[in-house]
């Protein structure tokens, strides 16, 4: 049973349905799709925020996780043309984009030698010449150079294309990359599962069933993955609920998802630039209702480069318990879409300070949420502080 604020029923007002949802949450009962939709349509921000925060604090207390990671983006050349994407360049215009060589990517990895990063995150466009064997070789070389580095790589969109081109089944492809050194999958490419919306914004890439099958196969191979939802564009609330229901059902079967990450649609320099972006209130409601609805997901993450530092800080009161990582300043996917952070990099001291300012407890984690260091008592202003932490 969660301990809910005494004022919560007052916030619910006279709506018995909202009061019933609060009671369900209090008793750790799963809410229905209809109740999730009601929260989007009728509940105030303070109501869903109070519910989500009670769950967050029951699960994690004040602990807020981050990790020390860096990104490799092999290319922004892509065979697909998603309407919401500001990042990729179609293959016919590949001279406008970038393509990293194997050596260039390995040089990025070597540039972190001696630094206490724990994860490399590899995602990019779908390039026809960067095939399954190319990336398997990259994984092997990274592991040979730095065996302890956790490799989180390749969206289901990238994997679907690689496997089909290699004429491998999903199971064969996942096992092949896992043996080569792939440790876990990010959550990208999910966008919105509902076919009505997917047809309008990303019709030519892997569909919902394909995305879910790739993640389920990874789970059954012993790998953990993340999940995302792209919100705040042409979708309706019921599309969001449909998306989260499919994730919740898969998590019931496999328990392989670590984290759910709502991703805010940005309208800069893409084919949906006429669509207005969501408000801060809508952003916080999305995080809060995610925490309430996805009762079997251990973590909700706010990706701070997309949301902005102050808004990510605010999200810690709306169900979020993870704000991603230090991230390298080569991350371009979101900066090109008009994110709040045009130079998305924070060092450890800045992240710890951001979390402490929100009255939360900063804890560095590994990719699978093993605790590396609790920074609650760390004072970065003291003389002699470890320079690698700054």
N, C-alpha and C positions, 0 to 999 in steps of 0.2 A: 504494500500500500504506500503510495506516494504521499508526502506531507504537502498539501496545497495551501496557499495563502488563504486566510480567513475571508479576505475580501473578494475571493474568486466568484462566489455566487452572486455577489453584488455586481461584479463586472458582467456576469452573464445576463443580468437584468431579469426580465420576466419571461424570457424564452426557455421553456422547459426542455427543449431539445439540447440547447447549449449546456444547461445544468446537468442533463443526463450524460453528455459527453465528459464533462468535468468529473462526474462520479465514476465513469468508466476508467478514466485515466487514473483517478485516485486509487482504484482497485486493480490497476495494472491489467485491465481488459482491453482487448483489441477493438479499435474503432472500425466501423464499416466504411465502404466507399461513400455511401450517402452522407455519413457523418463527416467524413473528410471534406466532401463538397460543401457541406453546410458551414464548416469552419472558414473555407475560402469566401463564401458568399455572404455570411451573416455575422461572423464573429469579429470583435474588435481586435486590434493589434495587441492591446494590453491583455486581453483574455487568452489568446493563443500564446503570447509570450510567457505568461505566467504558467500555463500548462507545460509548455516546452521546457522552460527553465527548471521546473520541478523534476521532470524526467532526467534532464541533463545532470542535475545535481545528485539525484538518486544513483545514477550510473557512474558518475565521474567526480562528484564533489566539485571543487573549484579547479581541478586539474585541466589544463589546456595544453594540448600537444602541439609540437612542431618538430620538423626534422631538418637535418642539414643535407641538402641535396643539390644537384645541378642537372641541367637539361642538355641533351643533344637533340637538335632538330636536323635530321639528315637532309631534308629538302622541303621546299614549299611548292615544288612542282607536283601536280596532281592530275590524275586521269578523271577525277570527278569534279563536278561544278555545283557545289551547294550554294544556294541563294544567300545564306546568312554569313558566308565565309569571307573574311577580309584578308585572309592569310595566303591562300594558295594561288598558284598561277597554272592555268591549264597547260597541258603538255605542248600544245602547238605554239605557246608563247613562253617556253621554258627559259628563253634567254632573259626574261624579266625576273626570274627567280634565282634561287641558289640550289646547288647540289654539292654536298660535301663528299669528299673522297673518303675511303676507308682510313687512310693515313690521317686526314684532318680530324676525323672523329676520334681516333686513338690519341692524337695530340691533345684534344680537349680533355680526355680522361687523364693523360699524364700531367696535365697542368694542375691537377688536384693532388698529385703525389705529395705525401707529407701533411696533407690537410685532413681534418677529421670529418670529412663527408661520409655519409653512410649509404647514399642512394644515387644512382643515375637514372634519369627518366628520359626514355627515348621515344619520341613521337614526331610525326611529320606528315607530309603529304604522301600520296600513293603514287610512287614513281615506277613506271613499268620496268626500268632497268635495275632497280634496287629490289631484287627478288628474295625468295626465301633463303637460298644458299648464301647470298651476299650478307644478309643479316645474321644468319647462323654463324658465319665466319667472324663477323664483328663481335658477336657475343662470346665466342670462344677466345678471341684475342683479348677482350676486356677481362674475362675471368682469369686468363693466364697471367695477365699483368697485375691484376688486383683481385684476388679470389674473394676477399671479404666484402666487396662492393655489391650491394643488392641491385640487381638490374630489373627495373620496372619498365616494360616497354610494349609498344605497339597497340593501337586501338583495335577494336574488333573490325573496323573498316579496313585497316591495313592488313590485318591477318586474313580476313576473308579473301581479299585480292591475292595475297601471297599463296594461300593454300589452293585456290582455284587454278592459278597459273602453274603451280607445281604439280597439279593433278593429284593432290593429297586430300584425304578426308580431314575434317576438322580435328578428329582425335589423333590422326597421324601427324598433322602439322603441329599441334600443341605439344605432343610428346617430343617431336624432333627439336623444337626450339627450347623446350624445357631442359632436355639433355645437353643442349649447346650452351646453356647458362641463363636462360630467361627465368627469373624468379617469380614475377607477378605481373598482372596486367593493370593498366590504368583504366579509367572508366569512360574515356572519350568515345565519340561516335554514336552514343545512344540517342542524343538529341531529344526528339519526342517519338515514342513508339507508335502512336496511333497512325494508321495508314492514311487517314484523311489529311493530316498535317504533314506527314513525312513525304507524301506525294508532291506537296507544294514546295517544300524547302530543301529536300535532299533525295529526290526520287531515284537517282541512279546508283546509290550505294547500298550496302547490306541492309536488309529490312530488320524489323524488330525480332522476328523469330531467329534470324541468322545471328544477330548480336547476342541474344540470350543463349543460344546454343553454344556459341564460342565460350562465353563465360561459364556456362554450366560444365562444359567439357574441361575447362581449366580447373574448375573447382574439383572435379572428380579425379583430375590428375594430381591433386594435392597442392594446387596453387591458389593463392588468394587474389582477389581482384577488387577494384572499386567500381562504382556506378555513378553516372551523372544524369542530369536532366537539363536541357536547355530551355529556359523559361523567359517569358516577357516579350514574345513576338506575336504571332498570329494564333497561338494556341488558346484554348479556353480552359477553364478550371477542370472540367471533366476530363480533358486530355491529360492533364497533370496527374489526376487521380488514377486514370487508366495506366499510365506509365509506372507510377509507384506501386500499383497493385501487382503488376507483372514482376517487378523486382522483389516485392515482398514474398510472392509465391515461390520464386526461385530460391530466395534465401531460406524459406521454410524447408526446401528440399535438400539444399547443399550446405548452408551455413558458411559459404565461401566468400561472401562480401565483407570487406573490412569497413568501408566508408561510403557514404552517399554525399555527393557534391552537387548542389544546385549551381548551375552556371547561368549567369545573367547575359541575355542577348545584348550585344552592342551593335549599333547601326552605322558605324563609320566605314565608308569605302566598300560597301557591298551592295548586292542587288535588292536588299530590303531596307535601304537607308531611309525610306519614307515611313517606316514603322517606328513609332515613338518608343523610347526605352521605358522600362518599368520604374516606378517611384521607389524611394527608400522604404516607404511603408510596405509596398508590395514585396520588396526584397526580403524584409524581415518576416513577413507573414509566410513567405515561401520556406524560409529556414525553419520557422517554428512549426509549421504544419508538417513538414518533412519529419521533424523529430517526433511529433505525436503519432503520425501515421505509420512510419517505418519502425515499428516496435522491436523488430528482430535485427536491426542494423546497430552494431555497437557504437558507431561514430558518425557524426555529421560534421562535414568540413566546409569552411568558408575559404575559397581560394582568394587570398587577399590581393594579388595583383589585379584581378578582375573587378573586385568589389571596392577596392580602395582601403587604405590602412585604417582610417577612422571608422568606416562602415563595417569592416571586418571585426574591429574591436567591439562595436555595438552588437554584432551578431552573437557575441559570447553570452549575451543575456536572452537570446532567442533560440536556445537549443544547441548551438554550435560548441564543440569541444576540441576542435582542431583547426588551425589556420595555415596548414601546409608548412612550407619550409623556407629556408633562407633563399633558395633559388638563385641561379646564375643570371647575370644580366644579358645573356644571349637569348633569353626567352622572348620570342617575338610573336607568338600566336595571338596573345591577348593585347599586346601593345599596338599591334597593327589594326586591331578591331576597335580601338578607342578606349582602352581600359583606363581606370583612374590613375594607374601607375605607369607612366611612360618609360621609366627605368626600373623594371620590377626586380629589385634585389634589396634584401635587408640582411645585415649581418646578425649574428647571434645576439649581441648586446641589444640591438634595436628591437628584435623580436621579443626578447625577454622583457624589455621595458614596456613595449606595447601591451603585452599580456598583464604585467603587473599593474599598469595604469587602469586596467579594467577590473582590478581587484580579484584577479585569478592567479592560479599557481602555474608557472611555466615549467613544462617538463619536456625535455628532448627525448624523442622516441626513435626507434628504428622503423622500417617500413611496416613491419607486422606488429607495431605498438609495444615492443619490448622497451622498457624504460632504460635510457642511457644515462641521463643526468637530470636531477631536480634542481632548478635554478632559483628556488624560492629564497634562499639565503645568500645568493651570489650578488655581490656589489661590484659592478663594473667600473665604478669610479675609484676604487681602491688602487693604490700604487702596487704594481707587481702583478696585476691581473694577467691571466694567461693571454698572450697576444693572439693565439689561434682562435680565441673565442670572440674576438672583436672584428 
